[in-house]
Amino acid sequence: MTLVVRPGVLDDMGAVLDVGHRTWPATYGPLAGPDYVSMGLAKWWTADATTPALRAGRVLVAEVDGEVVGMSATGPLDGRLVLWKLYVLPQAQGDGAGGALLRAVLVSAAERYDEIRVAYLDGNGHAASFYRHHGFVEIERESGGTGIPDQVWMTRALVQPTFVTSGAVQPVSPQHQSDLQHPHDLQHPHDPEHQHDPENDDSPHASEEDPR
């Protein structure tokens, strides 16, 4: 099995939307009901909604043996970077795609931001465990409205690592930075149909918001 994380392109549109349409019902149906699922798919998982993020280079895809099995999308909100989406297909969960996507997001984000935020629906224990495992901490909650669980917001600091060579401080290369982002990011977490084990990290279902 060969796992690759790369920037998404417009040709990935069908595969990216397929990830959303195959993960959202199982993730959010039990938490918020079918109407919320239908609303989210219609609002955030269409070609029109996804094209700007793909064109701006804010989407990453995870491929296993050439097949897209997961995706992530980031975007700014009030001057901060938010991880709006991180999803992995059920059959690919447990193989490291979710952790690999998140590590790639963190490395890229650290080039321009000093923190990254994410939100999940209260009750999504898999997402909560996944993000805590990767160094995120809860900072606030927002009301979800009638019949919808609260949004739980988390943050994680992003620090550009450095190392010392011949008495001079040098930036860490992206490859080394990936290893240093968080000591236990090098293992693999989960998804809604998985019993979560932080030591086998593979993807959560990330944000419930607009990828912007």
C-alpha positions as CSV (number, residue, x, y, z in Angstrom):
1,M,0.0,0.0,0.0
2,T,1.3,3.4,-1.0
3,L,-0.1,6.4,0.8
4,V,0.5,9.9,-0.7
5,V,-0.8,13.3,0.4
6,R,-0.7,16.0,-2.2
7,P,-2.4,19.2,-3.1
8,G,-5.8,18.8,-4.7
9,V,-6.5,20.0,-8.2
10,L,-9.7,20.6,-10.1
11,D,-9.5,17.1,-11.7
12,D,-10.0,15.8,-8.1
13,M,-13.4,17.4,-7.8
14,G,-15.5,14.2,-8.2
15,A,-13.3,12.3,-5.8
16,V,-13.3,15.1,-3.2
17,L,-17.1,15.4,-3.3
18,D,-17.5,11.6,-3.1
19,V,-15.5,11.7,0.2
20,G,-18.0,14.1,1.7
21,H,-21.1,12.4,0.4
22,R,-19.9,9.0,1.7
23,T,-18.8,10.2,5.2
24,W,-21.3,12.9,6.2
25,P,-24.4,10.7,6.6
26,A,-22.7,8.3,9.0
27,T,-20.9,11.1,10.9
28,Y,-23.7,13.7,11.4
29,G,-26.9,11.8,10.9
30,P,-26.8,10.3,14.5
31,L,-25.7,13.6,16.0
32,A,-27.8,16.2,14.2
33,G,-30.3,14.3,12.0
34,P,-30.9,13.9,8.3
35,D,-32.0,17.5,7.7
36,Y,-28.6,18.7,8.9
37,V,-26.8,16.2,6.7
38,S,-28.9,17.3,3.6
39,M,-28.2,21.0,4.4
40,G,-24.5,20.4,4.8
41,L,-24.1,18.4,1.6
42,A,-26.1,20.9,-0.4
43,K,-24.2,23.9,1.0
44,W,-20.6,22.7,1.4
45,W,-20.2,19.6,-0.8
46,T,-20.9,20.9,-4.3
47,A,-18.7,21.8,-7.2
48,D,-19.5,25.5,-6.8
49,A,-18.6,25.5,-3.1
50,T,-15.5,23.5,-3.5
51,T,-14.0,25.1,-6.6
52,P,-12.6,28.2,-4.9
53,A,-10.7,26.1,-2.3
54,L,-9.2,23.9,-4.9
55,R,-8.1,26.8,-7.1
56,A,-6.6,28.5,-4.1
57,G,-4.5,25.5,-3.1
58,R,-6.3,25.0,0.2
59,V,-7.4,21.4,-0.4
60,L,-5.1,18.4,0.2
61,V,-6.0,14.8,-0.9
62,A,-4.8,11.5,0.4
63,E,-4.3,8.8,-2.1
64,V,-3.8,5.1,-1.5
65,D,-2.4,3.3,-4.6
66,G,-3.6,6.2,-6.8
67,E,-7.1,6.4,-5.4
68,V,-8.3,9.4,-3.4
69,V,-9.5,8.1,0.0
70,G,-9.4,11.3,2.0
71,M,-9.3,15.1,1.9
72,S,-8.7,18.2,4.0
73,A,-9.6,21.9,3.4
74,T,-8.4,25.0,5.3
75,G,-9.3,28.6,5.1
76,P,-9.0,31.9,6.9
77,L,-11.5,33.2,9.5
78,D,-11.0,36.5,11.3
79,G,-7.3,36.4,10.5
80,R,-6.8,32.9,11.8
81,L,-6.5,29.6,9.9
82,V,-9.3,27.1,10.3
83,L,-9.3,23.4,9.3
84,W,-12.8,23.2,7.9
85,K,-12.7,19.7,6.6
86,L,-10.8,16.5,7.2
87,Y,-12.5,13.2,6.1
88,V,-11.4,9.7,5.1
89,L,-13.5,7.1,3.4
90,P,-14.7,4.2,5.7
91,Q,-12.7,1.5,3.9
92,A,-9.5,3.5,4.3
93,Q,-9.8,4.3,8.0
94,G,-7.1,2.8,10.2
95,D,-4.5,3.0,7.4
96,G,-3.0,6.4,8.4
97,A,-4.6,8.7,5.9
98,G,-6.2,11.0,8.4
99,G,-3.0,11.4,10.4
100,A,-1.0,12.0,7.3
101,L,-3.5,14.7,6.1
102,L,-3.4,16.5,9.4
103,R,0.4,16.4,9.6
104,A,0.6,17.9,6.1
105,V,-1.9,20.6,7.1
106,L,0.2,21.5,10.2
107,V,3.5,21.7,8.3
108,S,1.9,24.0,5.6
109,A,0.1,26.1,8.1
110,A,3.2,26.8,10.2
111,E,4.7,28.7,7.2
112,R,2.1,31.5,7.6
113,Y,0.2,31.2,10.8
114,D,1.0,30.8,14.5
115,E,-2.1,28.8,15.3
116,I,-4.7,26.6,13.6
117,R,-8.3,26.1,14.8
118,V,-10.9,23.4,14.2
119,A,-14.5,22.8,15.3
120,Y,-16.6,19.7,15.7
121,L,-20.1,18.9,16.8
122,D,-20.4,18.1,20.5
123,G,-20.9,14.4,20.8
124,N,-18.5,13.5,18.1
125,G,-16.2,11.7,20.4
126,H,-13.9,10.4,17.7
127,A,-13.1,13.9,16.4
128,A,-12.5,15.1,20.0
129,S,-10.1,12.3,20.7
130,F,-8.3,12.7,17.4
131,Y,-7.6,16.4,17.8
132,R,-6.6,16.1,21.4
133,H,-4.2,13.3,20.4
134,H,-2.7,15.7,17.9
135,G,-2.2,18.6,20.4
136,F,-5.4,20.6,20.0
137,V,-7.1,22.0,23.1
138,E,-10.7,23.2,23.6
139,I,-11.1,27.0,23.8
140,E,-14.9,27.7,23.4
141,R,-18.3,26.4,22.5
142,E,-21.0,27.9,20.2
143,S,-24.6,27.1,20.3
144,G,-25.7,25.0,17.4
145,G,-29.3,26.1,17.5
146,T,-32.5,24.1,18.0
147,G,-31.8,20.4,17.7
148,I,-28.2,20.8,16.7
149,P,-25.3,20.1,19.1
150,D,-22.9,22.9,20.1
151,Q,-19.8,23.6,18.1
152,V,-16.7,22.8,20.1
153,W,-13.8,24.9,19.0
154,M,-10.2,23.8,19.5
155,T,-6.8,25.4,18.8
156,R,-3.2,24.3,18.4
157,A,-0.1,26.5,18.4
158,L,2.1,26.3,15.3
159,V,5.8,26.9,15.9
160,Q,8.4,27.0,13.2
161,P,11.0,24.5,14.6
162,T,14.7,25.2,14.4
163,F,17.9,23.2,14.8
164,V,21.5,24.2,15.5
165,T,24.2,23.5,12.9
166,S,27.8,24.7,13.4
167,G,26.7,27.3,15.9
168,A,24.0,28.8,13.6
169,V,20.3,28.4,14.1
170,Q,18.7,26.9,11.0
171,P,15.0,26.3,10.0
172,V,14.0,22.7,10.0
173,S,13.3,21.3,6.6
174,P,9.6,20.4,5.8
175,Q,10.5,16.7,6.1
176,H,12.0,17.2,9.6
177,Q,9.3,19.6,10.6
178,S,6.7,16.9,9.9
179,D,8.4,14.7,12.4
180,L,8.7,17.4,15.0
181,Q,5.2,18.8,14.8
182,H,4.0,16.6,17.6
183,P,5.8,13.6,19.1
184,H,2.9,11.1,18.7
185,D,1.6,12.4,15.4
186,L,3.7,9.6,13.9
187,Q,1.1,7.0,14.7
188,H,-2.2,6.6,13.1
189,P,-6.6,7.8,14.5
190,H,-10.4,7.0,13.4
191,D,-13.8,7.9,12.1
192,P,-17.5,7.5,13.1
193,E,-17.7,3.9,12.2
194,H,-14.5,3.1,14.1
195,Q,-13.9,2.5,17.7
196,H,-11.3,5.2,18.3
197,D,-7.8,4.2,19.5
198,P,-5.4,7.2,19.7
199,E,-2.5,4.9,19.1
200,N,-4.0,3.9,15.7
201,D,-4.9,7.4,14.6
202,D,-6.6,7.8,11.3
203,S,-9.2,10.4,10.5
204,P,-11.7,12.3,12.4
205,H,-14.6,14.1,10.9
206,A,-13.4,17.6,11.3
207,S,-15.2,20.8,11.0
208,E,-18.9,21.2,10.5
209,E,-18.6,24.6,9.0
210,D,-18.2,26.3,5.6
211,P,-14.7,25.6,4.1
212,R,-14.8,29.2,2.8
